[in-house]
Amino acid sequence: MGDSKVKFKITLASDPKLPFRVMNVPQKAPFTAVLKYAAEEFKVPSQTSAIITNDGVGINPAQSAGDIFLKHGGDLRLIPRDRVGGRQ
C-alpha cells in the first residue's frame, strides 16, 4: 500500500468550457501538493484557489490524497479566487 496511487479528475470550474486534468498521485501525497500542481496546470494562483466537490462542498487540503479520495471521490473542481483574504 506504500506506493499505491489514487486518480483525480480536477475540473476548472471558472471556465465555461470546463477543462479538466486527470492526475495519478501517491495516496500518501499531501493534498496541498495536488492543489498546487492542479493550479499550475490551469495557470491560476494556487494561494487563492480552492478544491471543492461537484456538490460544492469545500475540501480542507491539509490531508493526504488518499484520505481526500476516500472521503470525496476522485471527481473534484478547482475554484480560483481573486481576492481571498486580500489586503486593502
N, C-alpha and C positions, 0 to 999 in steps of 0.2 A: 504493500500500500504506500510505501515511501515515495515512489515515483509515479503514482497514479495521477492522471490528468482529468480535468473537467473541461467541458466545452461551453463557451458562452457565445451567444449571438447578441451583439450590442448594436442597437439602432440609434441613430442620431435623431432625437425627437424634434429638434428645432428646424429640420429641413423637410419641406413638403414632399420631397422625393423619397424620404425615409431610407437613406443609405444605411448599410449595416456592415459590420465586420464580424467575422467568426474567428474566435481565438481559442486555442487549447493551452491551458496553463496548469502547472502543478497544483494539486489540491492544497498543499501547504503554503503556496504563494500568498503573500499579503494582498488583500483585495485593493489596497491603496495603489499597489503597482499596476493592477489591472485597470483601474480608473485612469491612472496617469498615461498608460500606454494607449488606451482607447481614445482619450482626449487628444493625444499627439497624432494618432491616426486620422482623426477628423479635423485636425488643425484648430482646436479650440483650447482655451486655457484650462488646465486641469485643476488649478487652485480654486476656480469658481464654477466647477462642474459638479454635477451630482448624478448618481445612478439610481434609477427607480425601476420598479416592476411595471409590467404592462397595465396593472391596475392602479398605478400612480402612488404606490407605497414607496417611501424613501428607504434607502438601504444605508446602514452605517458601514462605511468601508473599513473600519478598524476590526476586521475579522479575516479569517483565511478564505481563500477562494472556494475551498471545499465546503466550508460552513455556509457561505452565501448560496452555493449551488444546491445544497440540501434544503435550505430554508425557502429559497425563492425560485429555483429552477435556473435554466440557462438562457432564457429569453428576457433580456433587460433593455432599458433605454437610458441613453446619456442625455442629460439636460444641461447645456451650457448656460450659465447665468452671468450677466454683465457686471452687476454690482452687488454681489452678496457680501454684506458686512463692510461695504466700501466706506472709506473715509470721505468726508465732505470737503 
